[in-house]
Amino acid sequence: MATVAGVDSSTRSCKIVVCDADNGAVLARGQAPHPDGTEVAPEAWWAALQQAGEGLLDTVDAVSIAGQQHGLVALDDSHRPVRDALLWNDVRSAAAADDLVAELGGPQAWLDAVGSVPVAAFTAAKLRWMADHEPGLADRVARVMLPHDYLTWRLRGGGDAVPTTDRSDASGTGYWSATAGRYRDDLLSRAFRGRTPMLPTVLEPSDSAGRTASGALVAAGAGDNAAAALGLGIGDGDVVISLGTSGTAFARTSQPAGDPAVNGFADATGQFLPLVCTLNAARVLEATATVLGIELSEFDALARQAPPGADGLVLLPYLSGERTPNLPHATGSLHGLRVETMRPAHLARAAVEGMLCNMADALDRLRAAGATPRRVLLIGGASRSAFVAETAAQIFGAAVTVPEPEEYVALGAARQAAWALRGGDEPPRWAGAATAEIPAPGDGVTGAMIRGTYAHVVEALYNN
């Protein structure tokens, strides 16, 4: 029996699943934490991968790494990092992103060039920030990678091994075009103030990057959301709402989005993955639980004690600034405080509703860009809450499908590893996950009321 490993190197941790290459059955798991923060030494990711993969990675036939997108890993000509990696959630590059958009001629110019409009998260924006704020370090940069590129390279021995990436992760840099399938060296040079460091070779989804020291084939890898789509096996008409540290809404399409509010990413099958990303999802519930002095396991029961709409209490969930809407310096805030709403249950419900209203706005942006959702799949840590899933159906005004809890990013990476191992035009067919179905509410009035109150607060604060 051939076995494959899929790695999810996320913001918070490294998770590994080992699967049967033929049917996707999970045979073993591993996990190790990552340091907190918005900049991290790349060596910490490698250490976590070794810890999580101890006794696992040296026994498999193939491995693939999916990772957090956009982060900047900058190496010198001796293959050493010149600084800690800047992560996607570091918003110091917000002004740099705005400058880049203006310099090229506005959002449409960027859409035409690479299919997406840079925001603070994009690698191009982080290169500009580094060029302007750390020019001495920028001068030492010989090679630029993304987080999953770095780990794939290290798996293959590092050093003089040729770095590789894949379409899905390259499409989040701001200097690789998903439609043209090539780097835009002019945009790289623009972002880095005339510097043109070496970039990874972009592999196709089923390509091999090389082999590990133990002989395992190393697949191309993917960005985390593209890997999740592959792990879920989504098809036409499926829209995924992922409620992890960040929140994402994405779908698989045969054409790029062509909308400045939607990231025009590539997927991990050779098609496209129009995606809307928020900075705040499950962390909103975690932070609220901390304020209330309760465990997350107590959150559902508490939130149910308040009525839908929390009697007008609205939590804007911009705890880390926000990416969509593009408000990098915004803060979270509470509105509608009265004697009758200053209660723990109201705050708990307002946190859930605020998080989901933000995601409903993201879903609307996908629809406006041409996605036609027939099924909404809810994944990520917060989706495991029954109350969150029920409230999502209410606020989205649509039936919600909740796949059984699984590490879908790691599972998608494992499926890609099996594809690279077996070959063929399409990834292997693995059994789909069991799901729970939450029907759409009957009249949609309550969900519309909650969204209307939320929209009124956003309009009053940010759209005047």
C-alpha positions in Angstrom: 0.0 0.0 0.0 1.4 3.4 -1.0 1.0 6.2 1.6 1.1 9.9 1.3 1.5 12.8 3.7 -0.2 16.2 3.6 1.1 19.1 5.6 -0.9 22.2 6.7 1.7 24.8 7.8 -0.7 27.4 9.0 -0.3 30.6 11.0 -0.7 28.8 14.3 0.6 25.3 13.8 1.9 22.5 11.6 -0.6 19.6 11.1 0.1 16.4 9.2 -2.1 13.7 8.0 -0.8 10.4 6.5 -3.3 8.8 4.1 -3.7 5.7 1.9 -2.9 7.0 -1.5 -5.7 5.0 -3.2 -8.7 5.9 -1.1 -7.6 8.8 1.2 -8.2 7.0 4.5 -6.3 8.8 7.3 -3.8 6.4 8.8 -1.8 8.7 11.2 -1.6 12.3 12.3 0.9 14.7 13.8 0.9 18.3 15.1 3.2 20.9 16.5 2.7 24.6 17.4 4.0 27.7 15.6 5.1 30.9 17.4 2.5 33.7 17.7 3.0 37.0 16.0 3.0 38.6 12.6 6.6 37.9 11.9 8.3 34.5 12.5 11.7 33.0 11.9 11.3 30.5 9.0 13.4 28.0 11.0 10.5 27.8 13.5 8.3 26.3 10.7 11.0 23.8 9.8 11.4 22.8 13.5 7.6 22.4 13.8 7.5 20.3 10.6 10.2 18.0 12.0 8.4 17.7 15.3 5.0 17.0 13.8 6.4 14.6 11.2 8.6 12.6 13.5 8.1 8.9 12.6 5.7 9.9 9.8 7.5 11.7 6.9 10.3 9.2 6.6 7.9 6.3 5.9 5.6 7.8 3.2 5.9 7.5 -0.6 5.1 11.2 -1.3 4.5 14.4 0.6 3.0 17.8 -0.2 3.0 21.0 1.8 0.2 23.5 1.9 0.8 26.7 3.7 -0.4 30.1 4.7 -0.3 32.4 1.7 1.5 35.7 0.9 4.2 35.7 3.6 7.6 37.0 2.7 10.6 34.8 3.2 13.7 36.7 2.1 17.1 34.8 1.8 20.6 36.1 1.2 23.0 34.6 -1.3 24.1 32.0 1.4 20.5 30.8 1.6 20.0 32.4 5.1 17.0 34.5 6.0 17.9 38.2 6.2 15.1 38.8 8.7 12.1 37.0 10.2 9.4 36.2 7.7 6.6 38.8 7.4 3.2 37.0 7.6 0.0 37.7 5.7 -1.6 39.3 8.8 1.2 41.9 9.3 -0.6 45.1 8.3 2.5 47.4 8.3 2.5 47.1 4.5 -1.0 48.6 4.1 0.3 52.0 2.9 2.8 50.3 0.6 -0.1 48.4 -1.0 -2.0 51.6 -1.5 1.1 53.2 -3.1 1.6 50.3 -5.5 -2.1 50.3 -6.6 -1.9 54.1 -7.3 1.5 53.8 -9.1 0.3 51.3 -11.7 -2.8 53.3 -12.4 -5.5 52.0 -10.0 -7.3 48.7 -9.3 -8.2 47.9 -12.9 -4.6 48.1 -14.0 -3.7 45.5 -11.4 -6.6 43.3 -12.4 -5.4 43.3 -16.0 -1.9 42.6 -14.9 -2.2 39.8 -12.3 -5.9 39.3 -11.6 -5.9 40.7 -8.1 -5.5 44.1 -6.4 -2.7 44.2 -3.8 -3.6 44.7 -0.2 -1.4 44.6 2.9 -1.2 40.8 2.9 0.3 40.5 -0.5 4.0 39.7 -0.9 4.5 42.6 -3.3 3.3 45.0 -0.6 5.7 43.5 2.0 8.6 43.8 -0.5 7.8 47.5 -0.9 7.6 48.0 2.9 11.0 46.3 3.3 12.6 48.3 0.5 11.4 51.6 2.1 11.9 50.7 5.8 14.8 48.3 5.8 16.8 49.1 2.6 20.0 47.6 4.0 18.3 44.3 4.5 16.6 44.6 1.1 20.0 45.0 -0.6 21.0 41.6 0.8 18.0 39.7 -0.5 19.0 37.3 -3.3 15.9 35.0 -3.3 12.3 35.4 -2.3 10.0 32.5 -1.3 6.6 32.0 0.2 6.2 29.9 3.4 5.2 26.7 1.7 8.0 27.2 -0.9 10.6 27.4 2.0 9.4 24.2 3.6 9.3 22.3 0.2 12.8 23.5 -0.5 14.0 22.4 3.0 12.4 19.0 2.5 14.5 18.6 -0.6 17.7 19.5 1.2 17.7 23.3 0.9 21.0 24.8 -0.2 21.4 24.7 -4.0 18.2 22.9 -4.6 16.0 24.9 -7.0 13.1 26.5 -5.1 9.7 25.8 -6.4 6.1 27.0 -5.8 2.7 26.3 -7.4 0.1 28.3 -9.3 -2.2 28.8 -6.3 0.4 30.3 -4.0 2.2 32.3 -6.7 -1.1 34.0 -7.6 -1.2 35.6 -4.2 2.2 37.5 -4.5 1.1 40.4 -6.7 3.8 39.6 -9.3 2.5 36.4 -10.9 -0.4 36.3 -13.3 -2.8 33.4 -13.0 -4.3 34.1 -16.5 -1.0 34.5 -18.3 0.8 31.8 -16.2 4.0 33.8 -15.7 5.8 36.2 -13.4 5.7 39.9 -14.0 9.3 40.9 -13.4 8.4 44.5 -13.9 6.0 44.4 -11.0 8.5 42.6 -8.8 11.0 45.3 -9.6 8.5 48.1 -9.0 7.6 46.6 -5.6 11.2 46.1 -4.5 12.4 49.5 -5.7 14.4 48.1 -8.7 15.6 44.9 -7.1 14.9 41.6 -8.8 15.7 38.7 -6.5 15.4 35.1 -7.7 11.9 33.6 -7.6 10.8 30.0 -7.3 9.9 27.9 -10.4 6.1 27.6 -10.7 5.0 24.0 -11.0 1.7 22.6 -12.3 -0.6 21.0 -9.8 0.5 17.4 -10.4 4.2 18.1 -10.9 7.0 16.8 -8.7 9.4 19.2 -7.0 12.0 16.5 -6.3 12.5 14.0 -3.4 13.4 14.0 0.2 16.5 12.4 1.7 14.5 9.3 2.4 13.3 9.1 -1.2 9.8 10.3 -0.9 8.4 12.3 -3.8 7.8 15.9 -3.0 4.7 17.4 -4.8 4.3 21.0 -5.8 2.3 22.1 -2.7 -0.4 24.8 -2.6 -1.7 27.7 -0.8 -3.9 26.8 2.2 -7.3 27.7 0.7 -6.5 25.9 -2.6 -5.5 22.8 -0.6 -8.8 23.0 1.4 -10.7 23.1 -1.9 -8.9 20.0 -3.0 -9.4 18.3 0.3 -13.1 19.0 0.1 -13.4 18.0 -3.5 -15.5 21.0 -4.3 -17.1 21.3 -7.7 -19.2 23.8 -9.7 -21.8 25.6 -7.6 -19.9 25.0 -4.3 -18.9 27.9 -2.2 -16.7 27.4 0.9 -16.8 29.6 4.0 -13.8 28.9 6.1 -13.9 30.1 9.7 -10.3 29.7 10.9 -8.0 32.4 12.3 -9.0 34.4 9.2 -12.2 34.0 7.3 -12.4 33.1 3.6 -15.1 32.6 1.1 -14.1 30.9 -2.2 -15.3 28.9 -5.1 -13.7 27.0 -8.0 -14.3 28.5 -11.5 -13.0 28.0 -15.0 -12.4 31.8 -15.4 -10.8 34.4 -13.2 -13.0 36.7 -11.2 -12.2 40.1 -12.8 -13.5 42.0 -9.7 -11.3 44.3 -7.6 -13.1 43.2 -4.5 -12.2 39.5 -5.1 -8.8 37.9 -5.2 -8.3 36.3 -8.6 -6.2 33.3 -7.3 -5.4 30.1 -9.2 -6.5 26.8 -7.6 -4.7 23.5 -7.2 -6.3 21.7 -10.1 -5.4 24.1 -13.0 -8.5 26.3 -12.7 -9.2 29.4 -10.6 -10.2 30.1 -7.0 -11.9 33.5 -6.7 -11.5 34.3 -3.0 -12.6 37.0 -0.5 -10.5 37.0 2.7 -11.2 38.6 6.1 -8.7 38.9 8.9 -11.1 38.1 11.7 -13.1 34.9 12.1 -12.6 32.3 14.9 -10.4 34.7 16.8 -13.4 36.9 17.4 -15.1 34.2 19.4 -11.9 33.3 21.2 -11.3 36.9 22.2 -14.9 37.3 23.3 -14.8 34.2 25.4 -11.7 35.5 27.1 -13.4 38.8 27.9 -16.4 36.9 29.3 -14.1 34.5 31.3 -15.6 31.4 29.8 -14.3 28.4 27.8 -15.2 28.2 24.1 -17.2 25.0 25.0 -19.6 27.2 27.0 -20.0 29.8 24.2 -23.0 28.2 22.4 -25.2 27.8 25.5 -24.5 31.4 26.6 -25.2 32.9 23.2 -28.5 31.1 22.9 -29.8 32.9 25.9 -29.9 36.2 23.9 -32.5 36.7 21.2 -31.6 36.9 17.5 -30.1 40.3 16.8 -29.0 40.6 20.4 -31.6 43.4 20.9 -29.6 45.7 18.6 -26.1 45.0 20.0 -23.7 44.9 17.2 -20.0 43.9 17.3 -17.9 45.0 14.4 -15.3 42.3 14.4 -12.3 44.2 13.1 -10.0 43.1 15.9 -6.9 42.9 13.7 -7.8 45.6 11.3 -9.6 44.2 8.2 -8.7 43.1 4.7 -12.2 42.9 3.3 -13.5 45.6 3.6 -10.0 47.0 3.2 -9.7 48.7 6.6 -6.2 47.7 7.8 -6.2 50.2 10.7 -9.8 49.7 11.9 -10.5 48.4 15.3 -13.3 46.2 16.7 -16.2 48.1 18.3 -19.5 47.6 20.1 -22.6 49.5 19.2 -26.1 49.6 20.7 -25.0 49.4 24.3 -27.9 49.9 26.7 -28.7 48.5 30.1 -30.6 45.6 28.6 -27.9 44.7 26.2 -24.9 44.9 28.6 -25.2 41.2 29.4 -22.8 38.3 28.7 -25.3 36.5 26.6 -25.9 39.5 24.3 -22.2 40.0 23.8 -21.7 36.3 23.0 -24.4 36.4 20.4 -23.2 39.7 19.0 -19.8 38.2 18.5 -21.2 35.3 16.4 -23.5 37.5 14.4 -20.8 40.1 13.7 -18.3 37.5 12.5 -21.0 35.9 10.2 -22.3 39.3 8.9 -18.7 40.0 7.8 -18.6 36.6 6.0 -22.0 37.2 4.5 -20.6 40.4 2.9 -17.8 38.3 1.6 -20.3 35.8 0.1 -22.1 38.7 -1.6 -18.9 39.8 -3.2 -18.3 36.4 -4.7 -21.9 36.4 -6.1 -21.3 39.9 -7.6 -18.1 38.5 -9.2 -20.1 35.8 -11.0 -20.1 32.9 -8.6 -23.5 31.1 -8.4 -23.6 29.2 -5.2 -25.9 26.2 -5.0 -24.3 24.9 -1.9 -22.5 26.7 1.0 -19.9 24.5 2.8 -18.9 25.7 6.3 -15.5 24.6 7.5 -12.8 25.7 10.0 -12.6 25.6 13.8 -15.6 27.9 14.4 -17.8 25.7 12.1 -17.8 23.0 14.8 -20.1 25.1 16.9 -23.7 24.1 16.3 -24.9 27.6 17.1 -22.5 29.2 14.6 -23.7 26.8 11.9 -27.4 27.5 12.6 -26.8 31.3 12.8 -24.8 31.1 9.5 -27.8 29.6 7.7 -30.0 32.4 9.1 -27.6 35.2 8.2 -26.6 33.8 4.8 -30.2 33.1 3.9 -29.2 29.8 2.5 -28.9 26.2 3.5 -25.5 25.4 5.0 -23.6 22.1 4.6 -21.1 21.3 7.4 -18.6 18.5 6.5 -17.4 16.4 9.4 -14.5 18.0 11.2 -11.2 17.3 9.5 -7.9 18.9 8.6 -9.0 19.7 5.0 -5.9 21.7 4.1 -3.7 18.8 5.1 -6.0 16.4 3.5 -5.9 18.4 0.2 -2.1 18.4 0.3 -2.2 14.6 0.8 -4.5 14.2 -2.2 -2.1 16.3 -4.3 0.8 14.1 -3.1 -1.2 11.1 -4.3 -1.8 12.8 -7.6 1.9 13.5 -8.1 2.7 9.9 -7.2 0.1 8.3 -9.4 0.0 10.8 -12.3 -3.0 11.4 -14.5 -5.0 14.4 -15.7 -7.0 14.7 -12.5 -6.5 14.2 -8.8 -7.4 10.8 -7.4 -11.1 10.3 -6.4 -11.3 9.9 -2.7 -14.5 9.4 -0.7 -16.2 12.6 0.4 -16.7 13.5 4.0 -20.0 12.9 5.8 -21.9 16.1 6.2 -24.6 17.7 8.3 -27.2 19.9 6.5 -28.7 23.0 8.1 -31.7 24.2 6.1 -32.3 27.8 5.1 -34.8 29.6 7.4 -38.3 29.8 6.2 -38.9 33.5 5.6 -35.4 35.0 6.0 -36.8 38.0 7.9 -34.6 37.5 11.0 -31.4 37.1 9.0 -32.2 40.2 7.0 -32.9 42.2 10.2 -29.5 41.2 11.6 -27.6 42.0 8.5 -29.5 45.3 8.1 -28.5 46.5 11.6 -24.9 45.4 11.0 -24.8 47.2 7.6 -26.2 50.4 9.1 -23.3 50.5 11.7 -20.7 49.9 9.0 -22.2 52.6 6.8 -22.3 55.1 9.6 -18.7 54.5 10.6 -16.8 53.9 7.4 -18.8 54.9 4.3 -19.7 58.5 5.1 
